């Protein structure tokens, strides 16, 4: 572990990267199994206590789940943005992906021409699955025809 005054964080160097901010909010990164997050956080709290900081483990909650996938076909983002203008934002000069704000579940999808998708904003893992199931038929509708 090391202390960084510039970033006001404590960075734990291990398989699980957890930046610890001065506000005592922890960010769990690269954890595939959500059930082990509580155990991992309590272990880090013990490490912080051993370093002499008054750390307590309480009020654990998941703020954001991020998922990614590849639909294995290119997507016509211009057509998708035009057809779903109420939900999407596409400015290729600023960002190469289309930002799709799904209402139910409340998830933000970053959709790229290559067919790669990033889903963010979920509180429960099932929300990411539901969002993908909802968007997949729309994506097949805007599939780029290969020549």
N, C-alpha and C positions, 0 to 999 in steps of 0.2 A: 504494500500500500504506500501511496505517497500523497503529499499535500501540495496542492497547486494554489498559490495565493492569487495568481492572475485570474484564474477561472473560478475561484472560491468553491472548489469542489475537492472532494477526496476521491481519487480514482482507485478502485480495487482492481488489481491485475490478476485475473484468473480466467477460467473458461467463460464465466458469465461476467460481462462488463457491467458494472453498476456505478455510474457517476452519482456521487452523493452531494447534493447542493447544500448551500448554507441554510436554506429554508427547511432542511431536513426532509425534502421530498426525494425519494429514491426512484430511479428509472431502471427497470429490469430490461436488459437487452439480450437478445438471442436466446430466449428460453422457449423451448419447444413444448414442454409439458407444463401447463399452467398450474397443476396441483402442487408441483415442487417449488413454485415461486415463494409461497409462505415460508417453507422450510429454509430456502436459500436466504431470504431476507432476515429471518431470525438469526441465522448463522452470521451474517454480516453485522447485525446489531451487536452480537457478542464480540466480534473482532473489533468493532469501533469502541466498545466499552473497555476492552483490554488496552486500547491505545490511550485511554484516559478521557474520552469524550462521553458526555452523558446521553447515550443513545437508548431509546426505548422502541420496542416493536409493538405498534398498536394501530388500529383503524386501517388494516390492509384492504386495499381495493384496487381493482384493475381499471385503469383510466382509458387505455387505448390498446387495441389489438390490431396488428398490421399483418396482412397476408399478401402473397403474390402468386401469380399463376401465368401460364402461357396457353392460349387457345390454339396455337399451332397454325394459325392462318393470319394473313395481313388484313387490316381493317381500314375502311374508307372513313377517316375521321371527319372530313368535311361534310359528308352526307349525314353522318351521325349527329354532328353539331347542329346542322340545319334542321333535321327532323326532330331532334330532342332539345331544342333551344332553351326550353324552360328549365331543364336540368343540367345542361352542359355549358362549358366554357372552353373555347378552343382558340388560342392565339399562338400560332406556330412561330411567330417572330420572338415571342417571349418564353415559351415553354413547348417542347416537342410533343407533349401529350395532351389529350383531351381530359378535362376535369369534369367528371360526372357526379353530381350530388344527388344520390338516391334518397327518396323521402322515407320509404319503408322497406327495409330497415334503414335507419339514418346512417348511411355509410358514404364515404367519398371514394370514388374509384379514379385512378389515373390510368387511362387507356392509351396505349401507344400503337402506332401504325404496325409495328412488328407483331402485334398480337399479345404482347406482354401486358399484364394488368397488375396494379397494386391496389389493394383494398385497405382502407384505413378508417378508424373511427369506431370500430366495434367495441362493445363492452363485454360481449359473450362470443365465444368462438362460433357458435351456430349462426350468428348474424352474418359472418363472412360467407358461410356456405349459402345462406338464403340469398344474399346479395348477388353472388355469382350465378346462382340458379335463375334469378330474375333477369340478369343482364345478358346471359349467354344467348337466348333467342334473338335479342336485339342485335348482338354482335354478328350472328350468322346472317342476319338480314343485310348487314353492311360489310359483308365479306368481299375483299378485293378479288376480282377475277384474275387469275394468273394467265399470262400469255406466252 
